[in-house]
Amino acid sequence: ENTQFIKELDEMHAKVTEAEKLKGIAQLMYSLNHEMLNAASMILGPIEMILKGYCKDEKAREDSLLMIERNVNRIVEILGYVTSYRNKSTSDEFKPKRIEELINAGLGHFSQRFQDADIKLTMNIQQSLPVIQAQDALEDLPVNILACCYYALVEIPKEKRLIDIHACLSKDKNAIQITISDTGSDITKDADKHDEGSPFKERGKLGGVNLGIAHLITHAHNGTLTLEPYEKGGTTFKMTLPISQKETAP
């Protein structure tokens, strides 16, 4: 009876996990559709202006073409995040990975844009953090959170742009806690300003999609992702990831 009970419990856990994953994917598709429609509308407007001859001077035509270029690049970037997650999430295999290397790789992805935008960075990563068992998709977690931060910070004055990163071992030593904070808008306080059907609060230009991917990645690792107000103004993204997946992975 005990064996049968444990088997049924495992089966139930697997079904719940799969249901949560499917729900997360559906929510991500909602956000992706929303972002794509926004970008498409920003492209069609300038095209209509050009075709109807409203852009009669060189400056107006140049501004319209720049608007089209920015939003085409926006679509390409959105699809890049989704494609990367799709490719890396195809395998359920867990491998040893170092959190500090994943964070540094994410920072390397944005280093030039952070520099161009005059974004200040502070970082405190606890030394000798244990190796964590993770899927390849975990590599995209810092990238997607940093994307949320970047697009929020470019909308505020340069002198206020700051990202603060911390990583340490949890008190019970069973998990690694990562916090990435920025001084952009505090999205924990403006949820009522967004579409109630949106599962992930929009942040800057790509917020809904990036938060959706980050949620799926943390859930796949039996971790958590929560949002809190940042003491310096803005938002803190707090991630907790179990070191070992042997006991918790479905």
N, C-alpha and C positions, 0 to 999 in steps of 0.2 A: 504493500500500500504506500509506503514511504517513497519507494522508487517510482511508482506511477504518479504520485503527487509531484515529485520533483520534475519528472518528464513533462507533465501538463503545465507546471509553472514555467518551465523553460520555453515551451511552445507559446504560452500566453505572452511572455516577455518578448519573444521574437516577433509576434504579431503586432504588439503595441509599438515596438521599435520601428517596424516597417510602416505602420500607419502614420507614425510621427514623421518619418522621412518623406512619405508621399505628401503629407500635409505641407511640409516645408517646401517641397518642390513646387507644389501648386501655388503657394504663396510667392515663391520666387518668380514664377511665370507671370503672376499678376503684376508684380513690380516691374519685371522686364517689359511687359506690354505697355505699362504706363510710361516708362522711360522712353521707349521707342516712339510712341505716339507724340510725346513732347518734342523729341528731336525732329521728327518728321514735319510737325507743324512749323517749327522754326526754320526748316529748309524750304517748305512750300511757299511761305510768305514772301521771302526775297525773290524767289523764282517768278512768282506772279507779278511782283513789282517790275522786274526786268522785262518780262514778256509783254506787259501792258504799256511799256514805255514810260513808266513813272520815274525811272532812274535816268534822268536826262543829262546830268553832269557826271564827270569822272569820279568825284568823291562819293556820290550816292551809289554808283555802280560798284565801286571798290568796297564800300561798307557792306553792300548786299552780298558780294562774293565772299567776303571774309566771314559773314554770318553763316553762309552755306558751308564753307570749309570747316568752321568750328564745330558745327553740328554733325557733319559727316564724320569728323574725327571722334566726336562723342559717341556715335553709334559704333564705330570700329572699336573703341575702348571698352564699351559695355559688352560687346560680343566677345572681346578678348578675355575679360574676366570670367564670363560664363563658359567659354570654350576651355580655358585652362582648368577650371573646376571640373568640368565634365571629363576631360582626359585623365586627370589625376584621381578621380573618384571611382574609376572603373575597377580598380583593384581593392579588395578588402584586406590585403596583406598588411600587417603591422610590422614596421621596421624601427630600429633605434634611431632617434633624431635628437639633436641638441637644440634647445629653445633659443640660445644666444645666436646660433648660426641662422636659424629661421628669421629671427628679428633683424639681424644684420643684412640678410638677403633682401628682406622687404624694404629696408632703408635704402639699400643700393638701387632698388627699382625706382625709387622716388628722389634719389640724391640730387640730380640735376634740377628737377622741378622745385624741390625744396630750396635749393640755392637761388634759383631765379626768382622765387617768390619771397626771399628773405625770411624764411621760416626758421625760427630758433628751435634747437633741439636739446633736451636734457635727457640723460639716460642713466639708469642705475639698475644693473643686472647683477644679482647675487652670484658670487664666484662659486665655481664647482657645483653647478646645478646638475642633478642626476640626468642621465639620458632618459628620454621618454619614448614609449612605444607608440608609434603613430603611423597613419597612412600618408601617402604622398600628398594628399589634398591638404594636409596641415601646413604645407609650405605656403599656401595661398591665404592663410588666416591673417598674418600680419599685413600682407599686401592689401587685402580688402578693407581692413580697419584703417590703415594709413590713407587709403583712398578717400574714406569718409572724412578723415581729418583734413586732408589737403583741400578738398573742394569746399569745406566749410571755412577754412582759413583765408583762402584767396578772396573771400567776399568781405573781409574786414580790413582795417588799416594795417599797414605793414608792421608798425611798431608793436602791435598787439598779437602777432602771430607766434604761437608757441605750441610745441608738442612735447609731452613729458611721458617717458616710458619707464616702467618698473617691472621687474620679474624676480620672483623669489619662491622659495619652497613654502608650502602651506604649513600651518602649525602642527598638523598631524603627520607631516612628511610624506603624505600619500599623493600629493598633487602639486603642480606648479601653477602659481597665480601670476597672471600678466595683466597689467593695467596700461592702457594707452589713453592719454588725456590730451585735449586740445582746447584752445581758448576761443573757438568759434561759437556758434549759437548753441544753447543748451536745449537739446531736443527732448529732454525729459519733461520740459515745461510747456512745449508747444504742440503736443499731440492733437489737441482739439482743433488745430488749424489745418490739419490734413484730412484727406478723404478717409472716412471711417472704415471703408473697405480695404484700405491698404494695411497689410500686416506688418510692414516695416516702415518706420518713420523716414521720410525723405531727408536727405542730408546733402546740401550743396547740389551738385549736378547728378551724382550717381548713387546717392545714399541708399535708396530702396534696394537696388540690386546688390550692392556691396554688403549691406547688413544681412540680406537674405542668404548670400553665399556663406558669410561668416557664421550665421546660425546653423546652417546645414553641416559645416565642418566641425563645429564644437559638439553638436549633437551626435555626430558619427563617432566622436571620441569619448562619448559618455561624459562630456564636460558641460559647462554652463557659460552663457554670455549674457551679461546684464549691463544696463546703462544707468549711470548715476551722474548727478551734477558734479562738475569739477570746481574745486574750491577757488580757483583763479578765474572762474567764468568759463562756461563751455560744457563739454561732456566728457565723462570718463567711460571708456569701454573696458569692462572687467571680465576677464576670461579665466576660468579654472579648468585645468586639464589633468586628469589622473595620469600618474606616471606609468602604471601598469594597466594593461587591458585584459589580463588573463582571467580575472574573476568577473569582469563586468561586460566584456564584449559579447554580443549575441552570437 
